[in-house]
């Protein structure tokens, strides 16, 4: 196994550890230890898998394809390259919107669009109280009784 193979296996192990431990708090020593344990385990298993049977190129391709489903081996003139599958991730909203008081989870994309249309830059998050009734999920913090209200699209 050469340095390139080790580098690829290490990168795959790191990406796998990130995917597995998404919610771990890396500022906390316990979270750091948990991430390190998962990373070390994945790295060890990948190295063992590469050293097992078959050619190194085939082993690397299998390991990478196992970690990143949809990845395809692309033959090049001098070496194999790996084409990453395309993932569609929502682009972050361009409109700035603040929440006063308690925020109950991430703000939905539709809210940014509706708030921008009404010129609202700050809202109350009423999702906790609006469950099961006709109350709006969000309401502007300005405008008093006539403050714009926002419901999820139907």
CORPE-V901707 format. One record per residue. N is the residue number from 1. RES is the residue in three letters. PHI is phi in degrees with one decimal (* if undefined). BURIAL is 1 if it has 24 or more other ideal C-beta (glycine too) atoms within 12 Angstrom, else 0. Layout:
((N,RES,PHI,BURIAL) (N,RES,PHI,BURIAL))
This chain:
((1,UNK,*,0) (2,UNK,-95.2,0) (3,UNK,-61.6,0) (4,UNK,-64.1,0) (5,UNK,-63.1,1) (6,UNK,-63.0,0) (7,UNK,-63.1,0) (8,UNK,-64.3,1) (9,UNK,-62.3,1) (10,UNK,-65.2,1) (11,UNK,-64.2,1) (12,UNK,-64.7,1) (13,UNK,-63.5,1) (14,UNK,-64.2,0) (15,UNK,-62.7,1) (16,UNK,-62.9,1) (17,UNK,-64.2,1) (18,UNK,-63.1,0) (19,UNK,-64.3,0) (20,UNK,-72.5,0) (21,UNK,-106.2,1) (22,UNK,-58.2,0) (23,UNK,-95.3,0) (24,UNK,-75.2,0) (25,UNK,-89.4,0) (26,UNK,-76.8,0) (27,UNK,-85.3,0) (28,UNK,-95.0,0) (29,UNK,-55.9,0) (30,UNK,-65.3,0) (31,UNK,-66.0,0) (32,UNK,-62.5,0) (33,UNK,-63.0,0) (34,UNK,-61.3,0) (35,UNK,-62.1,1) (36,UNK,-61.8,0) (37,UNK,-61.3,0) (38,UNK,-65.0,1) (39,UNK,-61.1,1) (40,UNK,-61.2,0) (41,UNK,-61.8,0) (42,UNK,-62.7,1) (43,UNK,-62.4,1) (44,UNK,-60.5,0) (45,UNK,-64.0,0) (46,UNK,-66.1,1) (47,UNK,-62.6,1) (48,UNK,-62.6,0) (49,UNK,-64.4,1) (50,UNK,-68.0,1) (51,UNK,-78.5,0) (52,UNK,-62.1,0) (53,UNK,-117.9,0) (54,UNK,84.2,0) (55,UNK,-71.7,0) (56,UNK,-61.8,1) (57,UNK,-63.1,0) (58,UNK,-65.6,0) (59,UNK,-63.4,1) (60,UNK,-62.0,1) (61,UNK,-60.7,1) (62,UNK,-64.8,1) (63,UNK,-64.9,1) (64,UNK,-65.2,1) (65,UNK,-66.4,0) (66,UNK,-69.2,0) (67,UNK,-79.0,1) (68,UNK,-126.6,1) (69,UNK,-56.1,0) (70,UNK,95.4,0) (71,UNK,-71.3,1) (72,UNK,-121.1,0) (73,UNK,-79.5,0) (74,UNK,-112.9,0) (75,UNK,-77.8,0) (76,UNK,-113.8,0) (77,UNK,-68.0,0) (78,UNK,-113.4,0) (79,UNK,-156.6,0) (80,UNK,-80.6,1) (81,UNK,-125.3,0) (82,UNK,-116.2,1) (83,UNK,-89.6,0) (84,UNK,-73.7,0) (85,UNK,-66.6,0) (86,UNK,-88.5,0) (87,UNK,-116.2,0) (88,UNK,-100.5,0) (89,UNK,-115.2,0) (90,UNK,-64.9,0) (91,UNK,-75.2,0) (92,UNK,-65.5,0) (93,UNK,-61.2,0) (94,UNK,-85.6,0) (95,UNK,-86.3,0) (96,UNK,-84.5,0) (97,UNK,-139.0,1) (98,UNK,-105.7,0) (99,UNK,-116.8,1) (100,UNK,-92.5,0) (101,UNK,81.9,0) (102,UNK,-82.7,0) (103,UNK,-108.2,0) (104,UNK,-99.4,0) (105,UNK,95.9,0) (106,UNK,-66.3,0) (107,UNK,-77.4,1) (108,UNK,-71.9,1) (109,UNK,-59.4,0) (110,UNK,-62.8,0) (111,UNK,-66.0,1) (112,UNK,-59.0,1) (113,UNK,-65.3,0) (114,UNK,-66.7,1) (115,UNK,-65.4,1) (116,UNK,-63.5,0) (117,UNK,-63.0,0) (118,UNK,-98.9,1) (119,UNK,71.6,0) (120,UNK,-90.9,1) (121,UNK,-115.2,0) (122,UNK,-145.0,1) (123,UNK,-134.8,1) (124,UNK,-93.7,1) (125,UNK,-96.0,1) (126,UNK,-104.9,1) (127,UNK,-58.8,1) (128,UNK,-63.7,0) (129,UNK,-87.3,0) (130,UNK,-88.2,0) (131,UNK,-65.6,0) (132,UNK,81.7,0) (133,UNK,-136.6,0) (134,UNK,-95.9,0) (135,UNK,-69.7,0) (136,UNK,-69.1,0) (137,UNK,-72.8,1) (138,UNK,-137.0,1) (139,UNK,-143.0,1) (140,UNK,-62.2,1) (141,UNK,-82.4,0) (142,UNK,-119.1,0) (143,UNK,114.8,0) (144,UNK,59.2,0) (145,UNK,-67.9,0) (146,UNK,-98.5,0) (147,UNK,-63.0,0) (148,UNK,-60.1,1) (149,UNK,-116.8,1) (150,UNK,-132.6,1) (151,UNK,-113.6,0) (152,UNK,-67.6,0) (153,UNK,-64.8,0) (154,UNK,-93.4,0))
